[in-house]
C-alpha cells in the first residue's frame, strides 16, 4: 500500500513510518527540515502551514505512485497555559497547525481517494479531544475540532469506499513535552496558583507514558484490518477508562473529578 504520514521527524510519526515501512508498504513522510533518513521512507518536505508546499509535495507523490491508500494525519503541536493568558496569535497557531494543517492535506487526499473508490484516512486526535483539559484548553479545542471534522467526513464518505478512523492517544513518552510551548508570567502565577504544579504533574505523566512503538503497532494492525472501528483510544488503563467514565457520569460529576485530579 502507498501510505502518507505527516510529521515523521520524531516521536509517534517516526515510529509509525518505521513500522509501516518494515511491514513492506511504500511509505512517504512529511518533514519541515533535513533529518536523518528512515529506512524505506521517502521524505516530502512540507510545512502544514504552507499551502503551496503541501500541493507540491502531494503532486510529487501522485506522480510517483499514481494513488494513495492510507493517509495518516499526525503532525501537531501543543500550547499550554490558562486560556485567559493565551494570546490570540497563540491560539490561532494551535488551531492552524493541528486542525487546519489536517484540512489542507485532506483537500488534496479526499478527491483522489473518492475517485479511487478506496482508501483510509487515519487522523491522530487525542483523549484531550474528548474532554477539555485545564491549562491545555487551546490544545483540547484543536482536537475537538479534529474529532468533529472526522465524524462529519466519515458520514460524507461512507458510500465512497473511503474509511475515516480516529485515533485518540493518551500520554506517550515523546519529545512533545519538550516542544510544547507554555506561557508563564508573574500575573499567571498570581491568578492561577495551581498552574505550575498541574503542568508539572501533566509532564511527569507524559514522561512516563506509553512508548511510541506501542501506537505504531496499533496503527499497523488498523492498516491491515479488514473492517477497522471508527475510533480507537490508545492509552494507559487509567486514561482509557476516564474516556468511558465521562460517557457514563453526569457532566457536573465528571468535571468535579477533573477539578480534583488536576488539584485546581
C-alpha positions, 0 to 999 in steps of 0.5 A: 500500500502507498501510505502518507504520514505527516510529521515523521521527524520524531516521536509517534510519526517516526515510529509509525513510518518505521513500522509501516515501512518494515511491514513492506508498504511504500511509505512517504513522510512529511518533514519541515527540515533535513533529518536523518533518513528512515529506512524505506521512507521517502521524505516530502518536505512540507510545512502544514502551514504552507499551502503551496508546499503541501500541493507540491509535495502531494503532486510529487507523490501522485506522480510517483505512485499514481494513488494513495491508500492510507493517509495518516494525519499526525503532525501537531503541536501543543500550547499550554497555559490558562486560556485567559493568558493565551494570546490570540496569535497563540491560539490561532497557531494551535488551531492552524497547525493541528486542525487546519494543517489536517484540512489542507492535506485532506483537500488534496487526499479526499478527491483522489481517494473518492475517485479511487473508490478506496482508501483510509484516512487515519487522523491522530486526535487525542483523549484531550479531544474528548474532554477539555483539559485545564491549562491545555484548553487551546490544545483540547479545542484543536482536537475537538475540532479534529474529532468533529471534522472526522465524524462529519467526513466519515458520514460524507464518505461512507458510500465512497469506499473511503474509511475515516478512523480516529485515533485518540492517544493518551500520554506517550513518552515523546519529545512533545513535552519538550516542544510544547510551548507554555506561557508563564508570567508573574500575573499567571502565577498570581491568578492561577496558583495551581498552574505550575504544579498541574503542568508539572504533574501533566509532564511527569505523566507524559514522561512516563507514558506509553512508548511510541512503538506501542501506537505504531503497532496499533496503527499497523494492525488498523492498516491491515484490518479488514473492517477497522472501528471508527475510533480507537483510544490508545492509552494507559488503563487509567486514561482509557477508562476516564474516556468511558467514565465521562460517557457514563457520569453526569457532566457536573460529576465528571468535571468535579473529578477533573477539578480534583485530579488536576488539584485546581 
